Amino acid sequence: MALETYRKKRDFKATPEPRGRARKAPGGDSYVIQKHAARRLHYDLRLEMGGVLKSWAVTKGPSLVPGEKRLAVHVEDHPLEYGGFEGTIPKGEYGGGTVIVWDAGRWSPIGDMQKGYAKGHLDFELHGEKLGGRWHLVRMGKKLREKKENWLLIKGDDDFARGEDDPDILEERPESVKTGRVVEEVAGEAPGWSSRTGRIDRPEPSLPKKAKKAGYPGFIAPALASLKPAPPASGKWLHEIKFDGYRLQAHIGRRAAQLYTRSGLDWTDEFGEVLTAALSALPAREAIIDGELVVEGAGGASDFSALQADLSAGRTDRMVFYAFDLLYLDGHDLRPAPLVERKAALKALMRDAAPVLRYSDHFEEDGAVVLQHACRLSLEGIISKDREAPYRSGRGKDWIKSKCSERQEFVIGGFVPSTTSRKAIGSLVLGYYEKGKLLHAGRVGTGYTHKVAADLFKRLEKLEQKQSPFAGKLTAEEARQARFVRPELVAEVEFSTWTADDLIRHASFRGLREDKKPEEVRRESKRKAPAEKAMPAIRLTHPDRLYWKDAGVTKQGLAEYYSEVWPRMGPFVVDRPLALVRCPDGVDGQCFFQKHAWRGQSKEILQARDPKEAGDQPIIAIDGLPGLLGLVQGGALEIHPWGARLGDLEKPDLINMDLDPGPGVPWEAVIEAAQEVRERLREAGLASFVKTSGGKGLHVVAPLKPRAQWDEVKAFAKSIADAMAADDPERYVATVTKAKRKGKILIDYLRNGRGATAVAPYSTRARPGAAVSMPLDWEELSPAVGPAYFTVENVLPRLAALKIDPWEEFWKAAVPLDGRAKRAA
């Protein structure tokens, strides 16, 4: 048993440390370093492997100096829940002393993780708030009578490394990344405070006037929202963000808190001890709270697919419960009270709640404005609630949901096996009930991680039947390669619209809904596409090949994404030489840079000549969407165009300033740098536009009339970068040398040389998560929208919500560079 040693060493009646459990379905990538002021101060490095946290006690803490060896003593495995533990272990208990979460994030092995760990040489990258880049754990030879394994923790030489004379990260950043406190503050916690659950001695919240004395009612059928195409406009409504998770009803009583699904199933054990402990610590003898459990993605938005993955893996450390209504409190039924008063009581109840519990705030602005902002951030939508209404179970008119994209549950009636794996699904055949009959709704063939596709195959194979469960006969195309199943499982699916044939279009799987019954699934929307836009007839071999296994984006899904964004993307990639990052087997396989034609490339990809390039290798370009889909077929996951067109290669028509933050630079500083570049370009008479890079930074792009030569454009860009670095050398640098970039932003002007390229607007990036380079309005720059916030999976709701394309006037704003280089200098 993986945690047997951990549990034997601890008395969980005395220590606040979580008991935890090992996970049956490993596969997570969490990382944490806890600063532990025990008998001796040390730092505990923990890497998630095999469903537990493999742990090393680093006696002097990590060093950012490459090659500097720090002793790391291998200790017992810890449960995943331990990664969020912060508090004081009582004296006399094992490890007695104070613990803070010094750093946390994700880690990714370099090479085979299991082989490296077994061999005693583990190479990996950290993606934390304080530490990043490459690291090495190397096991030392065991000496006679030595009981524990001694390893060495060593920093790799990369952009995150520091020199011997640079500040020590341990002294520079002593605080907890979880609470902002240092060890001494946690060690001196006042009575009535728990690092794990927050303050205990809080005043009880006041009750609404219309609350009625009543006994504990047990499970309450939840209030449900009615779908409307637009939110209500009158002032009596409160608008909340629609969360992308599991609706849960939390019951707090004399025993441990319990969690029920919307259908009344007890799912308490699914969500771990930390959540139930936090609920039990609220200042209430009895309470019933309505809310939603979510896992938040990298951008901070709730992500149902990530929640599904965590539930499948048995991990709970990333889960957060958003509370939005209070139904019962200490012998009083609050349902008759107005919503606004119930929410006030709920907010007071949760004033000092643990971080795993969050109050769902609301907006009182016009509903259409709130929905527009939600959609521009690629959120699922909003819920509008009558502020004066009591809580009514069932679906009614008091709650109205407005969505940013089409999304609903479907019954799984069949599947098509994968073309790349014998034990995985390639797509699902979907339906919904109408008057007791299961009607066919089409297929969904993207949105599955490799693990999910394999799990679905295993589950559906057991439900297989020869007869179709659908009421009507499917066409030959609809039934092609389909294997039918008993309609017992429900899938949540996002899609762009309904076709004229009543089939869903451009669908993406979001997860199974085991809290919903198949017979209750109905078609929620009758809206159809105004006109069917057929994809060009480009043959995709193995369309279900996963290009991004972590995000579940297939080759077919990428082709559909580009088909949707093509009208906006096309003007920036057509008739330009292209450089590509090709990953034929996806981002987890071999990736390579490509700027010349290759054998077997799609005939839709153009070949051209660069007159200044020796040899007979043609460069590549495209002249329309078929060419772009040909690049998808060839595994091109990044598209980098020149800043000039084929017809005039020596005269660029844009300037691209790439703002690349070094280690330790906050995102707000990158935004400030972009605004400064914009101002300097404006002073030179140039309009500028901004986009996320999909990687680490921002790109500020200015359109030009193609008159100046490459050397003049590059010199102008260099003058901007040099001026910023000279005016504020503590913040900016114009030199690529990594030793000079720590804590600074590189103003990369080299994108503007002949033959240099920059990632195209709307292009994907060959990195985990399927992020895209997204054009923004300048007013959209905010801490909420990071460089990789937008992905293949969340772009389309944003585009549908935009009334005006932020780059619509890009080419109209072009002016010649004539004489502007001198003015900028």
VEXVOKE-738001 format. One record per residue (C-alpha): x, y, z. Coordinates in steps of 0.2 Angstrom, whole numbers, padded with zeros to 4 digits, always signed. Example, Ala and Ser with C-alpha at 12.3 -4.5 7.8 and 13.67 -1.06 7.14 Angstrom:
residues 2
+0062-0022+0039/+0068-0005+0036/
***
This chain:
residues 825
+0000+0000+0000/+0008+0016-0006/+0003+0027+0009/+0006+0014+0023/+0022+0021+0029/+0015+0039+0029/+0000+0034+0039/+0010+0023+0052/+0020+0038+0056/+0005+0049+0060/-0009+0050+0073/-0022+0059+0063/-0032+0063+0079/-0018+0074+0084/-0011+0081+0068/-0020+0092+0056/-0011+0083+0041/-0023+0075+0029/-0025+0056+0029/-0027+0055+0011/-0028+0041-0001/-0018+0034-0015/-0026+0036-0032/-0030+0021-0043/-0029+0030-0059/-0013+0040-0059/-0008+0052-0072/-0008+0070-0063/+0007+0082-0064/+0006+0092-0048/+0021+0099-0040/+0024+0107-0023/+0038+0113-0012/+0034+0115+0007/+0045+0125+0018/+0045+0115+0034/+0052+0123+0050/+0054+0107+0061/+0068+0102+0072/+0079+0108+0057/+0072+0120+0043/+0071+0111+0027/+0061+0111+0010/+0050+0096+0005/+0050+0093-0014/+0035+0083-0019/+0031+0077-0037/+0015+0068-0041/+0019+0051-0048/+0008+0035-0048/-0006+0043-0039/+0004+0049-0024/+0017+0063-0020/+0035+0056-0021/+0044+0066-0008/+0062+0072-0005/+0068+0083+0010/+0080+0096+0003/+0090+0101+0018/+0096+0118+0012/+0082+0121-0001/+0083+0122-0020/+0097+0133-0028/+0095+0142-0045/+0113+0141-0048/+0117+0128-0062/+0127+0113-0056/+0125+0117-0037/+0121+0101-0028/+0108+0101-0014/+0106+0085-0004/+0088+0078-0006/+0084+0064+0006/+0070+0053-0001/+0056+0051+0012/+0039+0042+0012/+0026+0045-0001/+0013+0058+0003/-0005+0059-0002/-0010+0071-0016/-0020+0081-0003/-0004+0085+0006/+0001+0097-0008/-0011+0110-0001/-0007+0107+0018/-0001+0122+0027/-0001+0124+0046/+0007+0118+0062/+0010+0100+0066/+0010+0098+0086/+0026+0096+0095/+0029+0077+0099/+0021+0072+0083/+0031+0066+0068/+0038+0081+0059/+0032+0093+0072/+0034+0111+0067/+0026+0123+0055/+0023+0120+0036/+0019+0133+0022/+0017+0130+0004/+0032+0139-0003/+0030+0135-0021/+0017+0125-0031/+0012+0121-0049/+0015+0108-0062/+0030+0097-0067/+0034+0088-0083/+0047+0074-0085/+0060+0074-0098/+0060+0057-0106/+0053+0041-0098/+0048+0046-0080/+0046+0028-0073/+0063+0023-0080/+0072+0038-0074/+0065+0036-0057/+0070+0018-0056/+0087+0021-0063/+0090+0036-0050/+0092+0050-0063/+0076+0060-0065/+0076+0074-0077/+0061+0086-0077/+0054+0104-0079/+0045+0114-0066/+0031+0126-0070/+0029+0134-0053/+0026+0152-0046/+0044+0153-0040/+0054+0139-0049/+0054+0135-0067/+0065+0127-0080/+0075+0111-0080/+0080+0101-0065/+0089+0085-0061/+0087+0073-0046/+0101+0060-0045/+0102+0046-0033/+0119+0044-0024/+0127+0027-0020/+0120+0020-0004/+0133+0019+0010/+0134+0005+0023/+0121+0006+0037/+0112+0020+0028/+0094+0018+0030/+0087+0032+0018/+0091+0036+0000/+0101+0051-0003/+0098+0061-0019/+0105+0077-0026/+0094+0091-0033/+0103+0101-0046/+0097+0116-0057/+0099+0115-0076/+0107+0129-0086/+0092+0138-0094/+0083+0155-0094/+0077+0152-0076/+0095+0149-0069/+0105+0162-0059/+0123+0166-0056/+0132+0164-0039/+0131+0183-0036/+0112+0184-0040/+0100+0185-0025/+0095+0168-0017/+0077+0164-0021/+0075+0157-0004/+0078+0174+0004/+0070+0184-0010/+0054+0174-0009/+0051+0167+0009/+0032+0168+0008/+0018+0155+0005/+0011+0155-0012/-0005+0149-0005/-0008+0163+0009/+0006+0175+0007/+0012+0172+0025/+0029+0167+0031/+0033+0153+0042/+0033+0164+0058/+0016+0170+0055/+0009+0153+0053/+0018+0147+0068/+0010+0161+0078/-0008+0157+0073/-0020+0163+0086/-0033+0151+0094/-0048+0149+0083/-0038+0149+0067/-0034+0135+0056/-0023+0136+0041/-0033+0122+0033/-0050+0129+0036/-0049+0147+0040/-0055+0157+0056/-0066+0147+0067/-0072+0160+0080/-0082+0171+0068/-0099+0179+0072/-0114+0170+0066/-0123+0178+0050/-0139+0186+0053/-0155+0178+0046/-0166+0185+0032/-0183+0192+0039/-0194+0179+0029/-0184+0164+0035/-0195+0152+0044/-0191+0140+0059/-0190+0122+0053/-0182+0106+0055/-0169+0099+0044/-0177+0096+0028/-0164+0084+0020/-0160+0084+0002/-0169+0098-0008/-0173+0097-0026/-0163+0110-0034/-0169+0126-0043/-0165+0124-0062/-0163+0138-0075/-0173+0140-0091/-0163+0142-0107/-0166+0159-0116/-0157+0166-0131/-0153+0182-0122/-0153+0188-0103/-0167+0198-0096/-0164+0217-0097/-0174+0224-0082/-0166+0230-0066/-0173+0216-0055/-0160+0203-0060/-0144+0198-0053/-0132+0190-0065/-0119+0176-0060/-0106+0168-0070/-0112+0150-0076/-0099+0138-0069/-0093+0123-0079/-0093+0110-0067/-0104+0098-0056/-0119+0106-0047/-0119+0100-0029/-0129+0103-0013/-0118+0104+0002/-0126+0098+0019/-0117+0103+0035/-0123+0094+0051/-0118+0086+0067/-0107+0074+0057/-0096+0077+0043/-0102+0088+0028/-0110+0078+0014/-0111+0082-0005/-0126+0078-0016/-0128+0079-0035/-0143+0087-0042/-0152+0071-0043/-0149+0067-0024/-0134+0055-0026/-0122+0056-0011/-0105+0059-0019/-0096+0065-0004/-0082+0052-0006/-0078+0058-0023/-0071+0075-0018/-0059+0072-0004/-0057+0077+0014/-0051+0095+0012/-0068+0101+0005/-0078+0093+0018/-0067+0099+0032/-0068+0117+0025/-0087+0115+0025/-0088+0108+0042/-0078+0123+0049/-0091+0136+0043/-0099+0144+0058/-0115+0134+0057/-0123+0120+0067/-0133+0115+0051/-0134+0122+0034/-0138+0118+0016/-0128+0127+0003/-0132+0126-0016/-0116+0128-0027/-0105+0121-0041/-0089+0111-0039/-0076+0116-0053/-0058+0114-0058/-0051+0130-0064/-0040+0129-0080/-0024+0139-0083/-0033+0155-0087/-0044+0154-0071/-0060+0149-0079/-0069+0133-0074/-0065+0118-0085/-0077+0104-0085/-0065+0093-0095/-0052+0096-0082/-0064+0091-0068/-0068+0075-0077/-0050+0071-0079/-0047+0074-0060/-0062+0064-0055/-0056+0049-0066/-0039+0050-0058/-0046+0051-0041/-0038+0068-0037/-0046+0082-0027/-0032+0095-0024/-0037+0106-0038/-0056+0107-0034/-0065+0122-0029/-0083+0124-0023/-0092+0140-0028/-0107+0143-0016/-0121+0153-0024/-0137+0150-0013/-0140+0147+0006/-0156+0136+0008/-0156+0131+0027/-0146+0138+0042/-0147+0133+0060/-0165+0128+0061/-0172+0140+0049/-0178+0137+0031/-0172+0152+0020/-0181+0147+0004/-0195+0159+0007/-0183+0174+0008/-0178+0184-0007/-0163+0179-0016/-0153+0195-0012/-0156+0192+0007/-0151+0173+0005/-0135+0178-0004/-0131+0191+0010/-0132+0178+0023/-0122+0166+0013/-0108+0179+0010/-0108+0182+0029/-0107+0164+0032/-0092+0162+0021/-0083+0178+0026/-0067+0169+0032/-0069+0152+0023/-0055+0141+0017/-0048+0144+0000/-0057+0129-0007/-0073+0137-0003/-0078+0153-0013/-0093+0164-0013/-0101+0166-0030/-0103+0185-0032/-0115+0193-0044/-0116+0208-0056/-0131+0220-0057/-0126+0228-0073/-0137+0225-0089/-0138+0207-0093/-0133+0209-0111/-0117+0218-0106/-0112+0205-0093/-0115+0191-0106/-0105+0199-0119/-0090+0201-0107/-0092+0183-0101/-0092+0177-0119/-0077+0187-0124/-0068+0178-0110/-0074+0162-0118/-0084+0157-0102/-0099+0146-0104/-0112+0160-0101/-0122+0168-0086/-0136+0164-0075/-0149+0178-0072/-0159+0177-0056/-0174+0187-0050/-0167+0196-0035/-0183+0196-0025/-0189+0178-0029/-0189+0164-0016/-0180+0148-0019/-0191+0136-0030/-0186+0119-0034/-0188+0113-0052/-0186+0123-0068/-0195+0140-0068/-0194+0158-0074/-0185+0164-0059/-0168+0158-0065/-0163+0161-0084/-0147+0154-0092/-0139+0162-0107/-0125+0153-0116/-0110+0159-0126/-0111+0144-0136/-0122+0129-0139/-0119+0116-0126/-0129+0102-0118/-0130+0084-0113/-0133+0070-0126/-0136+0052-0124/-0123+0040-0131/-0131+0028-0144/-0115+0021-0152/-0097+0024-0155/-0084+0022-0169/-0067+0014-0165/-0051+0024-0166/-0041+0023-0182/-0025+0024-0172/-0028+0013-0157/-0037-0004-0156/-0044+0000-0138/-0050+0018-0139/-0065+0027-0147/-0063+0038-0162/-0080+0047-0160/-0097+0045-0152/-0114+0043-0160/-0126+0055-0150/-0145+0057-0148/-0158+0065-0137/-0176+0060-0132/-0192+0068-0139/-0209+0060-0134/-0200+0045-0128/-0190+0042-0144/-0171+0043-0145/-0168+0054-0160/-0151+0055-0169/-0141+0071-0166/-0124+0067-0175/-0106+0063-0169/-0093+0071-0159/-0075+0066-0163/-0064+0078-0153/-0061+0083-0135/-0055+0066-0129/-0038+0064-0121/-0030+0047-0125/-0035+0041-0108/-0053+0046-0109/-0054+0038-0126/-0048+0022-0119/-0059+0023-0104/-0075+0026-0115/-0070+0011-0126/-0069+0000-0111/-0086+0006-0104/-0095+0006-0121/-0089-0011-0126/-0099-0018-0112/-0115-0010-0118/-0113-0015-0136/-0129-0021-0145/-0132-0026-0163/-0148-0015-0165/-0148+0003-0167/-0156+0012-0151/-0162+0027-0162/-0180+0029-0167/-0177+0032-0186/-0166+0023-0198/-0149+0031-0200/-0142+0035-0217/-0128+0025-0224/-0116+0039-0219/-0123+0041-0202/-0121+0023-0198/-0104+0021-0206/-0092+0011-0195/-0104+0014-0180/-0106+0001-0166/-0122+0003-0157/-0124+0002-0138/-0138+0002-0125/-0142+0021-0122/-0136+0022-0103/-0122+0035-0103/-0124+0054-0105/-0111+0065-0113/-0109+0084-0111/-0105+0091-0128/-0101+0109-0135/-0105+0113-0153/-0106+0128-0164/-0124+0126-0170/-0138+0114-0177/-0138+0110-0195/-0153+0111-0207/-0153+0092-0205/-0155+0093-0186/-0137+0087-0183/-0124+0096-0172/-0110+0104-0180/-0091+0106-0175/-0094+0097-0159/-0082+0094-0145/-0084+0081-0130/-0083+0089-0113/-0086+0074-0102/-0098+0061-0095/-0112+0067-0085/-0115+0053-0072/-0126+0064-0062/-0139+0065-0076/-0152+0052-0082/-0152+0047-0101/-0171+0048-0102/-0171+0066-0096/-0160+0072-0110/-0169+0084-0122/-0164+0096-0136/-0162+0113-0128/-0161+0124-0143/-0169+0125-0159/-0157+0137-0167/-0149+0132-0183/-0135+0138-0194/-0141+0152-0206/-0131+0143-0220/-0121+0127-0220/-0102+0131-0222/-0095+0115-0229/-0076+0112-0226/-0066+0110-0241/-0064+0092-0247/-0047+0089-0240/-0044+0071-0235/-0037+0069-0218/-0029+0053-0214/-0032+0047-0196/-0044+0062-0192/-0045+0055-0174/-0026+0056-0171/-0023+0066-0155/-0013+0081-0159/-0014+0088-0141/-0017+0073-0129/-0020+0084-0114/-0033+0095-0122/-0041+0081-0132/-0039+0090-0149/-0038+0079-0164/-0033+0082-0182/-0051+0084-0186/-0054+0096-0172/-0040+0107-0178/-0046+0107-0196/-0063+0112-0190/-0056+0126-0179/-0046+0133-0193/-0062+0132-0204/-0071+0143-0192/-0057+0156-0189/-0051+0156-0207/-0060+0173-0212/-0051+0182-0199/-0034+0172-0200/-0033+0172-0219/-0027+0189-0223/-0012+0186-0212/-0006+0170-0219/-0011+0170-0238/+0003+0172-0251/+0017+0173-0238/+0032+0162-0236/+0028+0151-0221/+0039+0143-0207/+0030+0129-0198/+0032+0118-0182/+0027+0101-0188/+0022+0087-0175/+0015+0073-0186/+0012+0063-0170/+0006+0077-0160/+0015+0088-0147/+0020+0073-0137/+0030+0066-0152/+0044+0073-0162/+0042+0091-0167/+0053+0100-0180/+0055+0116-0189/+0050+0117-0208/+0052+0131-0220/+0054+0121-0236/+0043+0110-0246/+0043+0091-0241/+0040+0075-0251/+0022+0070-0249/+0015+0087-0244/-0003+0091-0249/-0006+0097-0266/-0015+0112-0259/+0001+0119-0252/+0010+0131-0264/+0028+0130-0268/+0038+0146-0272/+0056+0152-0274/+0066+0164-0263/+0078+0173-0275/+0091+0176-0262/+0091+0158-0256/+0104+0146-0263/+0099+0129-0269/+0084+0122-0277/+0073+0119-0261/+0056+0128-0264/+0048+0138-0249/+0030+0135-0245/+0015+0146-0244/-0004+0144-0245/-0018+0154-0255/-0033+0149-0246/-0042+0137-0233/-0038+0121-0243/-0019+0125-0241/-0021+0128-0222/-0030+0111-0220/-0016+0103-0230/-0004+0110-0217/-0015+0102-0204/-0014+0085-0213/+0005+0087-0213/+0005+0090-0194/+0009+0108-0194/+0004+0114-0176/+0012+0132-0178/+0011+0143-0193/+0024+0157-0194/+0022+0169-0209/+0035+0181-0216/+0031+0200-0214/+0030+0202-0233/+0020+0194-0247/+0027+0183-0261/+0024+0197-0274/+0035+0209-0265/+0047+0199-0253/+0059+0214-0251/+0046+0226-0243/+0038+0221-0227/+0020+0226-0223/+0021+0225-0204/+0031+0227-0189/+0030+0214-0175/+0037+0218-0158/+0038+0202-0147/+0038+0205-0128/+0046+0190-0120/+0046+0190-0101/+0061+0183-0092/+0059+0173-0076/+0050+0181-0062/+0042+0195-0072/+0023+0197-0067/+0010+0197-0081/+0005+0215-0077/+0022+0221-0081/+0021+0213-0099/+0004+0222-0101/+0013+0239-0096/+0027+0235-0109/+0015+0232-0123/+0006+0249-0119/+0023+0258-0119/+0027+0250-0136/+0010+0256-0142/+0014+0274-0136/+0031+0274-0144/+0024+0268-0161/+0010+0281-0160/+0022+0294-0157/+0030+0288-0173/+0014+0289-0182/+0010+0271-0183/-0006+0262-0177/-0003+0246-0167/-0013+0230-0163/-0010+0218-0149/-0012+0199-0148/-0007+0185-0135/+0008+0175-0141/+0000+0158-0135/+0017+0156-0126/+0024+0168-0113/+0021+0185-0119/+0012+0198-0130/+0015+0204-0148/+0012+0222-0153/+0010+0223-0172/+0009+0238-0183/+0004+0238-0201/+0014+0246-0215/+0013+0251-0233/+0026+0240-0241/+0038+0253-0247/+0053+0252-0235/+0066+0238-0236/+0070+0225-0223/+0085+0234-0216/+0076+0250-0213/+0061+0241-0205/+0073+0231-0193/+0082+0247-0189/+0066+0256-0184/+0061+0241-0173/+0078+0241-0165/+0077+0259-0161/+0061+0256-0151/+0068+0242-0142/+0085+0251-0138/+0076+0266-0132/+0065+0257-0120/+0080+0247-0113/+0090+0263-0111/+0076+0273-0103/+0072+0259-0090/+0086+0246-0089/+0078+0238-0074/+0063+0232-0083/+0068+0230-0101/+0082+0223-0112/+0085+0222-0130/+0098+0209-0130/+0093+0190-0132/+0107+0184-0121/+0098+0174-0107/+0111+0180-0093/+0104+0198-0095/+0085+0193-0095/+0082+0188-0077/+0068+0198-0070/+0066+0209-0086/+0056+0209-0102/+0065+0206-0119/+0059+0218-0132/+0063+0206-0147/+0064+0216-0163/+0073+0202-0172/+0056+0196-0179/+0058+0210-0192/+0073+0204-0201/+0072+0196-0219/+0067+0178-0217/+0062+0180-0199/+0044+0175-0194/+0032+0177-0180/+0017+0166-0175/+0001+0170-0185/-0014+0177-0177/-0026+0163-0173/-0012+0150-0175/-0010+0136-0163/+0006+0133-0153/+0015+0116-0152/+0014+0116-0133/+0003+0108-0120/-0015+0114-0119/-0018+0119-0137/-0016+0138-0134/-0018+0150-0149/-0011+0167-0153/-0027+0178-0150/-0029+0196-0157/-0036+0207-0143/-0043+0224-0141/-0032+0235-0131/-0045+0237-0118/-0045+0218-0116/-0028+0217-0109/-0030+0212-0090/-0022+0200-0077/-0037+0189-0081/-0031+0185-0099/-0014+0178-0099/-0003+0173-0114/-0010+0156-0116/-0028+0159-0110/-0036+0156-0127/-0036+0138-0134/-0043+0129-0148/-0057+0123-0136/-0063+0141-0130/-0060+0153-0145/-0076+0150-0155/-0088+0157-0141/-0077+0172-0139/-0077+0176-0158/-0096+0173-0158/-0098+0186-0145/-0087+0200-0153/-0098+0213-0161/-0082+0220-0169/-0066+0211-0174/-0052+0220-0164/-0041+0218-0179/-0054+0223-0192/-0046+0239-0197/-0028+0232-0197/-0024+0234-0215/-0033+0250-0217/-0022+0258-0203/-0006+0254-0213/+0005+0269-0217/+0023+0270-0225/+0038+0270-0214/+0046+0284-0223/+0057+0295-0212/+0048+0287-0196/+0064+0279-0190/+0072+0295-0187/+0057+0302-0178/+0057+0287-0167/+0075+0289-0162/
***
